[in-house]
Amino acid sequence: MFATLQAQESGWQNPNLREEHHIASDTIKLNSFGILNEKFQVLDEHGNSIPSSDYTKDLIRNEVYLHSIYQGLPIKIQYYINPQLAKSFIAKRDSSLIVSNNQKVDEFHQINPQKILQKNDFFKGLNSRGSLVRGIRFGNNQSGSVQSSLDLELSGNLSDDITIKAAISDNNVPIETDGYTQKLQDFDRVYIELANKTSKVRAGHIDINHTDDYYNRFSQKVTGLQLSTHLENEQSTTDIFATGSVTRGEFKEIDFIGQDGNQGPYRLTGQNNELYVIVLSGSEKVFIDGVQLTRGETNDYVINYNTGEITFTTNRLITSNTRIHVEYLYNSRNYSQIFLYGGIRHQRDRFKIAGHFYSQSDSKNSTLGSDLSDEEKQILADAGNDRSRMYSVSAVLTDYDSNKILYRKETENGATIFVYSTNPEDELYQVTFTYLGTNQGNYRSINATQNGKVYEYVAPIAGIPQGDYEPIKQLVAPKKSQVYTINTKYDFKKNGFIQFDGGLSNNDFNLFSSLDDENNVGLAGRLLAQKEFQINQFKIAPTAEIDFMNQNYYTVEGIRNVEFARDFNIAQEYLGLRQLLAKAGFDSDWKNKLKTSYRLTYLDYRNYYQGVKNELNAQFVTEKDEWKANINQLSTKATDQDSKYIRYDVDGKHKMGKQFWIGSRFYGEDNDRLIHETETKSPLSFKYNEVQIKGG
């Protein structure tokens, strides 16, 4: 229970704030001069901030250049001006003090050139800024070295029709920027962009954030070429775009539970449990209990991209009940990857249709690390999609070398083991050990005065391994992921729409093997409809949705929200089973004071799981009251367990007088799971309630 006091002065607005409403186009001309770069933001029609990666601004020309995906949509631009710079005429002295002098000025000599040469400046109209650094580094324990860096930005017009924007930033230190602030400055970022009124070409580093496709949302940082064009006539508009590139990162998401009193660092790993990965700067999304966090020392967390470690600030205290979900791109160095992405969007009157393709494929004959031997390729060919079979023996017979950590073979209890040896007379092997997890292997790391780790064998007890490592090497199979999607939407004449989304995926998780290829292709489809009705001051909008995915449909970054599995008491989104999701409900609004929303949801995984969820949300707002409530009830039946899950949250406040308010909140959860095999409650069952009283 707690109480808070707060006071706020209202009614004042900064006179230098400007707001402009526009219909998005390729180039938007702003109406004011002297615009400040700080707190400049572009908002969509819902008031959400548009990422700065989707637009650029030229404050000298007072222009904003938007990404083509926002063409034709209403937007709002907010910024502040410097009132002195906003004047149309600026002078250091008062011009009224200037006195005219009409007397003839003495002329000592006069030059009359016979011919005046016209100088054409190719770079006229271009704005540039940057720096070039050359330096020498030396110290007590290192030799002298030369350091260099270049940071150059160009923007402006090459001609009346063509604009250019370029950035060249090259540092000879191959690192990612630190993630200790909310805004980042990228290292080694190079691109050039040419555009006219209808088309755009960009080469170099490209950030893709594809969020308007239901069955294939993804973010990616690539290096390549991007083409886009916008076609428009009186009746329709069409956008066409394509990107071909080499990818800079591979997507990974992890879930883990925090530790009491441990704010971090928590280490991020790779797809194949690599312990040391480089995370691409700005690619991460961090969630705690389903709520996305903000990066920065004064916000929620900081991240070291070069070591892949996250540390949470004191604004987010971590306990053993904290659910942490992280999505990120990391620098994968297994195979060369080719990335292709493109699509077409067309709109005519009230009808919209769009199609997209996505392809990311490893080059199995172009490894970035050590080449695979014929024996290792055969292991992959025999493994199919089973990653537990993608291991090879890591011991290689070698000659004695005092600078290497070598092992000899011995037999113990009928098993061949490796023992550390410095005897040149032994038959010696160079062995690679792989971390498998606690009590998953028969070797452990020991302290030894060597250049590297030394591992020793630990005998199992009662058949349970006592170590964490095994003398094996995990093989990484090249893979291919392709997704083709279609989206259509038809708006009714009055307050309603019907929408269809479809997807086809082709995922081969082992290009060396033809086994399990019958599971590569998957289909998905969704039909959604909504219609709004109004009776006097009451509005109601019934909605219905049916969503189908067969067991083989798969996308790299998933489809559902991060809390989907928890909402339905399942282990994860993809269970390798046919999935059917159906929803029905309504949204209502009475006098813009009472807003309610209800959804009845049915989820079915074939021959395994069935769940029914009821969800009710309500919000009541008047001049003195502000209340909201959420009630969520779930019942599930599965082959291994049944469950009943209830969540509730009621929060509100009442204004007392002109300055003070008092409020309360009551929320809790009751998750009851029954295991069929033992007819007992699952250890994952829990229940809690919390009451808060607050004021200010």
N, C-alpha and C positions, 0 to 999 in steps of 0.2 A: 504494500500500500504506500502511495506517495502523493505528494502535492507539489505543484509548481506554480510560480507567479510570473506573469509577463505583462509588459505594457508596450504599446505601439502607437506612434503618431501617424494618423492617416490623413488623406486629403491632399498631400503634396506630391507633385510630379515634377521630375527634372525637366526644365524648359528646353533642354538641348536634346531630348529624346525625340526621335522621328520614327514614324511607322508608315509604311507604304504597302498597298495591296495591289497585286499584279496577277495576271494570268501568265503562267510560266511559258517562256519561250527561250530560244537559244541565247539571246542577249537581252538583258533588262537594264534600261537606263534609269538611274536614280535621280531624284528631283533636287537634291541638296548638294552643296559644296562643303568642303572642310570636314569630310566624314572621318571619324576616328576608327582605327582598326580594332580597338578593345571593345568587347561586348557586342560585336557585330554578329547577328544571327539571322538565319532564314528558317521560317516555320511553314509547315504544311497546313492544309485546310483544317486539320484537327488540333493545331497548336503544338504539334510535336516538332522538335528541332531537327532539321535536315542535316545529316553529317557533312562536315566541311570537305570531305573527300568527294562529295557529289557536286560541288560548285567551286568556282574561283571568282575572285573579285579584283577589279582594277580601280583603286580609290583615286587614282589620278584622272582617269577617264570617267569615273562615277558609273561603272558598269559591273554587272554580275552575270557570269556565264554558268548556266545550269546544265546538269546532265540531262540527256534526252529522255530519261524515264519519267521526268516530271512535266513533259510537254503538255500544255493545255490545262494543267491543274492550277487551281487558285492557291496562291502563296502569300505570305506576309513577311516583310523585311523590316527588322528593327535595328536601329543604330543611333549613335550619339554624334553630335557635330561639335566642332570648335567654333564658337560664335564669331571669333575674329577671322578665322580662315573662311568662314561661310560668306563673308561679304564679297560682293562682285568686284570691288576695287579696293586694293590694299596698298597703302603708301607709308613709308617710314616717317615722312614729314607732312604737315598740313599744306595741301596744294594752294590754299588761299594766301599763303605767305610769299609765294613766288612773284617777283616783280619783273614785268616785261622790260626789255631793253632793245629798242629798235635801231640803235646806232650801228653803223657799219663796223665790222670787226676787221682790224688790221690783218692783211694777208701777206705773209712773207713770200710764199711761192704757191703755185698750184700745179697739180699733175693731171693731165687729161690723157688717160690711157686710150690707145688706139683700138683696143679690143678687150672686152670684158668676158672672162672665161666663166661659164656656168658650171658650178660644182654640184654633181648629183651625189648626195649622201645616201648610200644603200641602207644604212642603219637608222635613217631618220624615222622617228615614230616609235623606236624601240626603247624600252626602259630596261636598264640593267643595274644589278647590284650584286655584290659578293666580295670574296676575298681570296687571295692566293698566299699560302704560307710556305716558307722554306725554313728549315731549322736543323740544328745539330744537337743530338742527345749524347751525353756521356756521363760517366759516374765512376765511383771508386771500384765497383765490382763488374763493370761492363765496358766493352769497347765502344768507341764512338760510332754513331749511326746517323744517317740523314733522315729527316722527317719532312713529309710534304703533305699538303692538303689543298683542295680546291673547292670553293663554294660559290656557284654562279647561278643567278636567276635572270631570265629574259622574259619580257612580255611586251606586246605591242602589235602594230600592224606592219605586215610586209607590203601590203597594197591596200587599195580601197576595199577589197573583198576578202582578203586573207589575213587572219590574225595568227600570231605565234605565241606560244608559251613554252618555256623550257626551264629545266632545272638540272644542273650538273653539280653533284656533290660527291667528291671522291676523297676518302681518307685511306692512308695506307695501313691503318689499324683495323683488322677485320672483326669488328665487334658490333653488337646491337646497342642502341641507346639505353640508358637507365630508365626504369619504370618507376620513378619516384615522384612524378608530377602527373597531373591530369592530361596535359597536352604534351606531345612528344615531338622531337625533332629527329627526322630519320637521317641515318648515315648511309653513305654510298648509294644515294638515290639519284637516278639519272633518267630523264625522259624528255621528249620533245613532242609538242602537240601543235598541229596545224588545223585551222578550222575556217570555214566560210559560213554563210547563212544557213546552209542545209546539211553540211557534212563535216565530219571530224576524223582526223587520223592521229593516233597517238602511238609512239614507239618508246619502249623502255620499261620502267617499272609501272605496273598497273595494279590498283586495288579494286577488286570486284566485291560488291556486296549485293547479292541477288536475293531479295526478300519477298518479291511479289509473285512467287511461284509456289503454290501450296505443296506440291509433291517434290520440290527440289530447292529448298532454301539453302544457301551456302555463302561463305565468305572465303576469299582466296587472294593471296598476294603473288603476282606472277611477273615475269619479265618477258615481254614479247611485243606484239603488234595488235592494235585495236582499231577497228573501222566502224563507223556509224554514219547513218544518213537519215534525214527526215523528209518525207514526201507529204505534201499537203495540197488539197484542193478544196473547193467549196463544200463538198459533201463528205469527205473522209480525210483521215490522216494515217500515215504508215511510217513506222520506224523499223529500220533494219540495222543489225549490228552483228559483229563477229570478232572473236579474239583467238589468236593462236600464240602459244607461248611455251616457255619452260617454267614449271612451277618452282616457287621458292620454298614452299612448305607443305607438310602433310598434316591433316586434321587428326586431332585426338581429343577425347573427352574422358574425364575420370570423376569418380565419386568416392569420397572418403569421409570418415567421421573425425572430428577434431579431438584434441586431447586437452584435458583440464589444465588450465594455466599455461598452455603452450600456444603462443601467438604465431609461432613459426621460427625458422622457415620450414615450409612444407615443399617437398621436392616433386616436380612434375617428371613424368617418364614418357618414353616413346611407345609406339604400337607394339614393339617386340620386347617391352620391359627394359629398354635402354635406360640406364641410370643417369646418364649425363646427356642432356639435350639442350640445344640453343633454341629458345622460343622467339618467333618473329615478333618484333616490337609492335605493340598495338593490336595484336591479333586475339588476345585473350578475352574471355568473358567469364567472370567469377560470380557465383551465386552462393548465398547462404540461406538455407531454408526456403529456396525458391525465389529469393529476392536478389536481383542483380546489383552488384556493388560498383563503387566508383574508385578508380585508381588515384593514388596521391597520398602523401604523408599526412595531409590534413583531412583526408577522407577515410576510406575503408581499408585499403591494402596497398602495399608496394610490391614490386616484382623485379627480380634480377633476371633479365632475359638471357644473359650469357651462361648462367648456371641453372636456369629453370627452377628458381625457388621463389615461393610466395610467402610474404610475411604480412599478417593482419595488424592493423593499428588498434589502439585502445578504444576506438569508436565501435569496434566489433569484437567483443570479448568471446573467446573460443572456449567451449566446454565439451564434455564427452557426449553431449546431445546435439551438437552443432552438425548439421548436414551441409557438406561443402561439395559443390559441383563446379568443375572448371572445364571450359572448352578453349582450345588454342591450336595454333599452327606451329609446328617445330621443323627445324632444318633436318630433313631426312637425307641420308647420304648412302642409300643402298643402290638405287638404280636411277638412271636418267629418266625423267618424266616429261611426257608431252601432254599439254593441256589445250583443249579446244572447247570453245563456248560461244554460242551465238543464238540468234532468234529473230523473230519478226512479230511486230505488234500492229494490229489494224483496228481502226475504230470508224464506224459509220453510224451517224445518228445515235441511237440508243444501244447499238450492238458493238461488242468488243470481242476480239479473238486474238490469241497470241500462241505462238509455238516456240519452244526452246530446245536446244540440244546441249548436252554436257558430256565431255569425254576426258578422262584422265587415265593415262596408261603408262606403266613402267616399260622401259626397253630392256627385255630380258637378256639381250646380247651386249648391253652396255652398263656394266656394273661400275659404281663409283669407288668401291672398296677393292678388296682382293677378288680376283676372278674365281668363279666356281669350278671345281674339278669335275671331270666326267662322273665320278662316283657320287659327288654331291648333287649333280643335276639328276642322276637316276633316283636318288633318295627323294627329291622333290617330285619327280614324275610318279613315284609309287605312293606318295602321301596324299594326293588329291587335295581336298580342302582341310584335311586334319592337321592342324598346326602341332599337335602333340607328337606327330611322327616326323616333323621337320628338324631332326637333330642328326649330327654326324660326330664320329669320334674325332677328338681334337688333338690327340697325341701324335707328334711327328718325330721320327727317329732323327737324331742330330748328333754332331760331334761335340766334344766337351768344349765349353767356352766359359771362362771365369766371370764374364760379364752377363751371363744368362742364368735364369732360374730353371734348373733342369731336374728331372725326376727319373727314377728307375722303377721297374715293375717288380712287384712282389705278390705272393699269394697268401691270403689270410682267410681261413674258414672256407676254402674252396673258391674264393673270389679274387680276381686280379685287381690289385690296387696300385696307386702311384705313391712313391715315397720320395721326398726331397733328398737330393744327393749332390755332393761336391766331389765325388770320387771319379777321377778321369778314367779309371779302369772299368766302370760300370757301363752297361748299355743304357744310354741316356735318351730321354724324350723331352721335347718342349711341349708343354701341355697348356691348353686354354680351359679355364674353369668358368662355368656359367652359373649365375645366381638364380636359384629356382624358388626361393622363399624359405621361411623358417620351417625346419623339420621336413624339408622336401628333398634334401640331398644327403650325401654321406661324407662330405668334406667341409672343413671350416677354415677360415683364415686365422693365421697365428702371427704373433709378433716375431720378426726376425730381422737381423741387421743386414738386410739385402736391399738392392735397388728394385723394389717391387714387392708384391704380396706373395707369401708362401702359404700353401694349403696342406693340411694334413687330414688323413683318413680317420673317421670316427665310426666305430662299429654300431650298428643299429641295436636298439634295446626292445625286445618283444616285437621285432619286426617293424618298429617305428624308427625312421631315419633320425639321426641326431645332429645332422649338419644342414648347411644352407646351399652348398655348391655341388656341382657334378662336373667331371672332366669331359664335358661334351660342348659342342658348339651349335648354337641355334642357327638354322638356315632360314633366310628370309626369301619367300617366294615372290616373284614379280606378279603384279595384279593389274587388272583393268576394270574400270568402272565407267559405265555409260548410262545416261538417263535422258529420255525423250519425254517432253511434257506438252500438253495442250491445255489452254485455259479459255473458256468462253463465258460471256456474261451478257444478259439482255435485261435492260432496265424497263420496267413498265412505265406507262405514261404518268402514273401517279404513285409515288412512294412504294416501290417494290422492285424486286429483281429475281431472276432465276439464273443460276450459275452452275457450270460443269467444269470439273478439273479431271484430267486423266494423266497417267504416267506409265511409262514402260522402262524398266531397268534391265541392264545386262551387265552382271558382275561376275568376273572370273577371278577368283582369289588365288589361283596358281596357274600361271601361263605355261609352266613346264609340264603340266599334267592335263590329260583329257578326262580323268576320272571326275565324277560329280558335275560334269558340264551340263547335265540335264537340269541342274538346279540354278543355272545362271540367270534365266530370264524370268522377270516378275511383272505383274500388272497391278494397277491401282486405279480407282475411280471414285469421284465424289460428286454428289448432286445436292445443291443447296438452294433453298427458296425462302423468300421473306416478302410479306405484304403488310403495309401499315393501313390501319383504319382509324378514323377520328369521329368521335361522337361528342359534340359540343367541345368541352375543354379536356376531354379524356382521349388519349391516344393508346392504341394497342397494336403491336406488330407480331403476329404469329410467325414462327420460323420452323423449318424442318430441314434435316440433313441426314444423308446416309453416305457412309464412307467405307469402301472396301479395299483391302490389300491382300493379295495372296501371299503364301508363305515365302516366296522368293524375292518379293519386292524389297529393295534396299537402297538407301541413299547414304552418302558418306556422313552427313551431319544430322541425320534424323529428321523426323517430321513433327513429332509432338513437342509440347513444352517440357521444360526440365522437370516438372513435378508430375508428369503424366503417370509414371510407374507408381509413385507413392499414392496418387489420387485413387488408383484402382487396386492397390494392394498386390501388385505384380513385381517380379524381379527386375524387368527391364522392358523397354519398348518393343524391341525385336525378339520374339520368342521362337522364330522359325516355324510359325503356324499361321494359317489363314486368319486374318483379322477382320472383323465386322464391327463398325461403330455407327450407331444410329442415335440421333438426337431429335427432340421435339420440345417446343416451349414457346415463350412469348416474352416481349419487352413492353412495358406500359409506362405511361407518364400522365399524371393528373395535375394540371395547372402548373406544371414545372416545379412542383413542390414534392410530390411523392412519386418516386421512380422505382419500379420493381422489375425483376427479371427472374424467370423460372426456366429450368432445363431438366428434362428427363432423358437420361443417357443410358444406352444399353451397349455393353462391350462383350464381344464373344471371340474367344480363340478356339478354333475347332477342336472338339473332343478333349478339351482341357479346362477351360475357364468360361464362366458366365458371370457378369456383374451388372447390377442396376444401380444407378446413382441419381438421387434427387438433389437439386441445388437451387436454393432460393436466395436472392439478393434484393435488398430494399434500402432505399435512401430517402430520408425526409428532411427537407431544408426549408426553414422560414427565417424571418428576421431575427428571431431569438433562439431558435432550436436548430441543431444539426445532428442527426442521428443516422447511423447505418448499421445494417445487420446482414450476416451471412450464415446460412445454415446448410450443411452438406451431409447427406446420409447415403451410405453405400452398403449394399448387400452383395456378397459374392459366393459362388460355389465353384470349386475346382476339384481336380482329382486327388490332390494332396491335402487341401485344407479349405475350410469355409471361414468367412469373416463377416463381421459387422463393424462398420467404421462411421462414427458420427463426429462432425466438427461444427463448432459454433463460435460466433464472434459478434458481439453487440457492443457498439461504441458510440458515444454521443456526448453532447455538451449543451448547456442552456445558458443564455446570456442574462446576467443580472445587472440591471442598470445600464449605464453607458460604457463602462470600462471593464467590468469583471464578468467572469463566467465560471461555471462549475460543471464537472462532467464525470462520467464513470465508464468503465469498460469491463465486460465479462466475457471470457473466452476459454475454450478448452477443447480437448479431444478425447475420444474413447474408442480405441482400436482393439477389438476382441477377435482373436484368431484361434480356431480350433483345428488341431492336427488330426487327420482321420486315423492314421496308423496307431497312435497311442491314446486317442480320445482325450487328449490333454491340451491345455492352452499353450500356444506357441510362446517362446521367449521374446518374440517381437511384439507381443501384446503390451499395451500400455494405456494409461488414463491419467489425465491431469486437468485441473481447473485453476483459473487465476482471476482475481478481482482487483481492479484498480479504481482509485478515487483521485481525481485531479481537479485543478482549478488554476485560475490565472487572472 
